[in-house]
Amino acid sequence: MLCLILQDGQDCSHCLSEVNKSATLSGMEETIISSSNLNDSQQDAIVSCIGLSECQHQSTVKLIWGPPGTGKTKMIGLLLFSLLKLKCRTLTCAPTNIAVLEVTSRLLRLVTDSHEDDTYGLGDIILFGNGKRMKISENDDLEDIFLGHRVKVLEYCFSPSNGWKHTVDSLINLLEDPENQYRRYLENMEKKNEEGEREDQEDEMLEIEEINNKKEKDEVVNDQNKKGRNRVLLQALKDDMKKEKQKQKQKVFSHQENLTKCEEKEYKDGKVNKEDILSFEEFVKEWFKFLSAKLDILIAGLYTHLPTSIISLEVVKSMTRAVDSLSCLKPLLYSVSVGDEGLKQVLNDFENEGSSAGQFSRLSFMRNYCIQTLNSLPREFEVPNFFDNRAARYFCLGNACLVFCTASSSAKLHTEGVTPIKLLVIDEAAQLKECESTIPLQLSGLRHAILIGDERQLPAMVQSKVIKFIFLATHLLGYS
């Protein structure tokens, strides 16, 4: 499978040049190798494997062997970290979920320790497989790179109704023209009142229809006493329906209590209470608080889960500046208490006189700065339609630099349109069945494979207490 040679049959200069090998080592020496206390053997293994990322003249298989305690696990973490820095698209496999999680966790610790920009760059790393068996929900760090979780977060970020673009535009509209936004808010409340009245009428008609249908069925009974009993039963049925409907409304109310006051309002008999409608000043402050908090969450989702090829560090810094500017505006906005008309004047840059003039001036300046910063943020990213779950998964798998999974799960990477894997790393290779190893080795575009392990290493751990007891007993008795 891995015996492809270029047509000219010539060795590439990179593989033969000691100068290139030295350059590779010096490029990683300051940031990775020298700070990790590697011995000469470990350094040679890493440099030799890193050199494969530049080799184009033939496909090769390398073996990294070492008995327990010789630093194979440490070495593989540093090797993958180096390949991540070099943007070499690499698939890392292992025989079991436990082995995959071990090597993934080791790499994540290295990435987290080196990151200055929070979780930016984790979009270049992806782990996929059975989330329940891997117990992803119990590990927040692994959840950030798990395929299923990543797709859900990006679906939310790119939702047209309440995602990134909608939230940024809503904030700009609120700061630029708060009066128009408040007018739309009042129209919304009035519309909800009308819908509530219509729902009440429809419910009443349905109840009457059900009662009439019931009456028609009971009219076959001519006995007057039975008719009286039926009327009682119908009334009881109507009362039960009202109680059930009230229970459903209470469930809706309890759910709405967990939502922000800006997004949803509590209903009573299908109508919005007048006392629940916000004043202009309350609306501006509450809606700004909600949108700025939501924007902070969306920004974290974007720079954590998008690969660095899609979202640059400069864009992330611009997003951070926008969040910082909103944080500065918030206390200034909440410190102003001048009533509806007074706040309208401040937000419309009218000149104010008096002891609060300086405060109003700072608020007006920061508001304009926030609008300018938000307008500079990108609205679109080169991503597929995230309402197509399949396309979203392909996007995440196809753009990640490092991919982690079991050898058998790598069959899901045999799809058209996915960026080819250049390098394959198999940890605990001695415990992998030969038939399983052929699954990742057949990936289209694969040029090099690195097998890491020890053929004398103990097999998988036995968790059965009965088997352990039998093994211990036979061992003590001297049986082979």
Sequence and secondary structure as in RCSB ss.txt:
>XXXX:A:sequence
MLCLILQDGQDCSHCLSEVNKSATLSGMEETIISSSNLNDSQQDAIVSCIGLSECQHQSTVKLIWGPPGTGKTKM
IGLLLFSLLKLKCRTLTCAPTNIAVLEVTSRLLRLVTDSHEDDTYGLGDIILFGNGKRMKISENDDLEDIFLGHR
VKVLEYCFSPSNGWKHTVDSLINLLEDPENQYRRYLENMEKKNEEGEREDQEDEMLEIEEINNKKEKDEVVNDQN
KKGRNRVLLQALKDDMKKEKQKQKQKVFSHQENLTKCEEKEYKDGKVNKEDILSFEEFVKEWFKFLSAKLDILIA
GLYTHLPTSIISLEVVKSMTRAVDSLSCLKPLLYSVSVGDEGLKQVLNDFENEGSSAGQFSRLSFMRNYCIQTLN
SLPREFEVPNFFDNRAARYFCLGNACLVFCTASSSAKLHTEGVTPIKLLVIDEAAQLKECESTIPLQLSGLRHAI
LIGDERQLPAMVQSKVIKFIFLATHLLGYS
>XXXX:A:secstr
    B TT    HHHH HHHHHHHHHHHIIIIIGGGT  HHHHHHHHHHHHHTT  SB EEEEEE  TTSSHHHH
HHHHHHHHHHTT  EEEEESSHHHHHHHHHHHHHHHHHH SSTTTTGGGEEE S HHHHTGGG HHHHTTBHHHH
HHHHHHHT TTTSHHHHHHHHHHHHH HHHHHHHHHHHHHHHHHHHHHHHHHHHHHHHHHHHHHHHHHTT   HH
HHHHHHHHHHHHHHHHHHHHHHHHHHHHHHHTTS TTT   EETTEE GGGS  HHHHHHHHHHHHHHHHHHHHH
HHHHHS TTTS HHHHHHHHHHHHHHHHHHHHHHH   HHHHHHHHHTT    STTHHHHHHHHHHHHHHHHHHH
TS S  S   TTSHHHHHHHHHHH SEEEEETGGGGGG  TTS    EEEETTGGGS HHHHHHHHT TT  EEE
EEE TTS  S    HHHHHHHHHHHHTT  
